[in-house]
Amino acid sequence: MKSFKLVLLYSVLICSITNCASQKFEKETPFGIADVYIQHWNSGVKMGGSGTNIFMELKENLPNHVTLDSIYFDNYQLKLNQDGHNPLLFVGRHIESSKRHNGPVNALNDQKSISKAQAIASKFKLENNECVVQFTDASKVKYFKHDALYKKETPLVPQAKPNRQ
């Protein structure tokens, strides 16, 4: 009986590992992707932090039965949130707070629009120009590999001296 439990445990473990490794990608999506790009940023303030945003722009509105969940790229998994000003734009945000400061910068991580990155090294093997979009289509989770991911330049933040009076 003990050996049966051990064999059962190993078979469940092997099945769970092979399930992640053998994710099947959809050939097409029920929505059109216009553009996907990464943009790193720095706050421009000492101890202000930095991060990475990934932007996904759609060609048309999502069908009612489809929701975008998250995006995988460069060992990150970020939750996708719809932009408040542009319904065709979805954004995933990763913030790295300053190493020397544990104050208000960390409070930003609790907001719903900012998600903590999760390591995904074993889930997908991706090239530098690839990302995987996880979406739900009629209550079924699906994955689509997009191979036109690129980086945009980091926006320049002007550094101004504080106004002392």
C-alpha positions as CSV (number, residue, x, y, z in Angstrom):
1,M,0.0,0.0,0.0
2,K,2.9,2.4,0.8
3,S,4.5,1.7,-2.6
4,F,1.2,2.4,-4.3
5,K,0.9,5.8,-2.7
6,L,4.5,6.6,-3.6
7,V,3.9,5.6,-7.3
8,L,0.7,7.7,-7.3
9,L,2.5,10.7,-5.9
10,Y,5.3,10.5,-8.5
11,S,2.8,10.1,-11.4
12,V,0.9,13.2,-10.2
13,L,4.1,15.1,-9.9
14,I,5.3,14.1,-13.4
15,C,2.0,14.9,-15.0
16,S,2.0,18.4,-13.4
17,I,5.5,19.1,-14.7
18,T,4.8,17.9,-18.2
19,N,1.5,19.8,-18.3
20,C,3.4,23.1,-17.9
21,A,6.1,22.2,-20.3
22,S,3.7,21.1,-23.0
23,Q,1.3,24.1,-23.1
24,K,-0.4,24.3,-26.4
25,F,-0.5,27.8,-28.1
26,E,-3.4,29.0,-30.1
27,K,-2.6,29.7,-33.7
28,E,-4.9,32.7,-33.8
29,T,-6.7,34.9,-31.2
30,P,-10.3,36.1,-31.2
31,F,-8.9,39.6,-31.0
32,G,-6.3,41.4,-33.2
33,I,-3.0,42.5,-31.7
34,A,-1.7,45.7,-33.3
35,D,1.5,46.3,-31.2
36,V,3.3,44.9,-28.2
37,Y,6.4,46.6,-26.7
38,I,8.4,46.9,-23.5
39,Q,9.5,50.2,-22.0
40,H,11.8,50.5,-19.0
41,W,11.6,53.6,-16.8
42,N,13.4,55.4,-14.0
43,S,11.7,57.8,-11.7
44,G,14.4,60.5,-12.1
45,V,14.5,61.0,-8.3
46,K,17.1,59.6,-6.0
47,M,15.7,56.5,-4.3
48,G,12.6,56.8,-6.5
49,G,12.7,53.4,-8.0
50,S,12.4,52.0,-11.6
51,G,10.5,49.4,-13.4
52,T,9.3,47.9,-16.6
53,N,6.0,48.4,-18.4
54,I,4.7,46.2,-21.2
55,F,2.1,47.7,-23.5
56,M,-0.3,45.7,-25.8
57,E,-2.4,47.6,-28.2
58,L,-5.4,45.8,-29.9
59,K,-6.8,46.5,-33.3
60,E,-10.4,46.4,-32.1
61,N,-12.4,46.0,-28.9
62,L,-12.3,42.6,-27.2
63,P,-15.3,40.3,-27.8
64,N,-17.6,40.0,-24.8
65,H,-16.6,36.3,-24.2
66,V,-12.8,37.1,-24.0
67,T,-10.8,38.6,-21.2
68,L,-7.1,39.3,-21.1
69,D,-5.4,37.9,-18.0
70,S,-1.6,38.2,-18.1
71,I,1.4,38.3,-20.2
72,Y,4.7,36.4,-20.0
73,F,8.0,37.8,-21.2
74,D,11.7,37.8,-20.1
75,N,11.0,35.7,-16.9
76,Y,8.1,37.9,-15.8
77,Q,4.4,37.2,-15.5
78,L,2.5,40.5,-15.3
79,K,-1.3,41.0,-15.0
80,L,-2.7,43.0,-17.9
81,N,-5.0,45.9,-17.0
82,Q,-7.0,48.0,-19.5
83,D,-5.8,51.7,-19.8
84,G,-8.4,54.1,-18.5
85,H,-8.0,56.5,-21.4
86,N,-7.6,54.1,-24.3
87,P,-9.9,50.9,-24.3
88,L,-7.6,49.3,-26.9
89,L,-4.5,49.5,-24.7
90,F,-3.6,47.0,-22.0
91,V,-0.6,47.5,-19.7
92,G,1.4,45.2,-17.4
93,R,3.5,47.0,-14.8
94,H,6.5,45.8,-12.7
95,I,8.0,48.2,-10.2
96,E,11.4,47.8,-8.6
97,S,11.6,50.0,-5.5
98,S,14.8,51.6,-4.3
99,K,17.0,49.1,-2.4
100,R,17.7,51.7,0.3
101,H,14.1,52.9,0.9
102,N,11.2,51.0,2.3
103,G,8.7,53.8,2.6
104,P,6.0,55.1,0.3
105,V,7.5,53.5,-2.8
106,N,6.6,50.0,-1.5
107,A,3.0,51.2,-0.9
108,L,2.6,51.5,-4.6
109,N,2.9,47.8,-5.0
110,D,-0.4,47.3,-3.2
111,Q,-2.4,49.1,-5.9
112,K,-4.5,46.9,-8.2
113,S,-3.0,48.4,-11.4
114,I,0.5,47.3,-10.4
115,S,1.3,43.6,-10.1
116,K,4.4,42.0,-8.7
117,A,6.4,40.0,-11.2
118,Q,6.5,36.2,-10.7
119,A,9.4,34.0,-11.9
120,I,8.3,31.8,-14.8
121,A,11.6,30.3,-15.8
122,S,10.2,26.8,-16.2
123,K,6.8,27.6,-17.7
124,F,7.8,29.0,-21.1
125,K,11.0,29.2,-23.0
126,L,10.9,32.5,-24.8
127,E,13.3,34.4,-27.1
128,N,14.0,38.1,-26.6
129,N,11.3,39.1,-29.1
130,E,8.6,36.7,-27.9
131,C,5.9,37.0,-25.3
132,V,2.9,34.8,-24.3
133,V,-0.5,36.3,-23.8
134,Q,-2.8,34.4,-21.4
135,F,-6.5,35.0,-22.1
136,T,-9.8,33.5,-21.2
137,D,-12.2,32.6,-24.0
138,A,-15.6,31.4,-22.9
139,S,-14.3,30.3,-19.4
140,K,-11.4,28.4,-21.0
141,V,-7.8,29.6,-20.4
142,K,-5.8,29.8,-23.6
143,Y,-2.3,31.0,-24.5
144,F,-1.0,32.8,-27.6
145,K,2.7,33.3,-28.5
146,H,3.4,36.7,-30.0
147,D,6.8,37.0,-31.7
148,A,7.0,40.7,-32.5
149,L,7.9,42.1,-29.1
150,Y,10.3,44.9,-29.1
151,K,11.8,47.5,-26.7
152,K,11.1,51.2,-26.9
153,E,13.6,53.8,-25.5
154,T,13.4,54.7,-21.9
155,P,11.7,58.1,-21.6
156,L,13.9,60.9,-20.4
157,V,12.9,62.4,-17.1
158,P,14.2,65.9,-16.6
159,Q,15.9,66.4,-13.3
160,A,15.1,69.8,-11.7
161,K,16.5,71.2,-8.6
162,P,13.9,71.7,-5.8
163,N,12.5,75.2,-5.4
164,R,13.9,76.4,-2.0
165,Q,12.3,79.4,-0.5
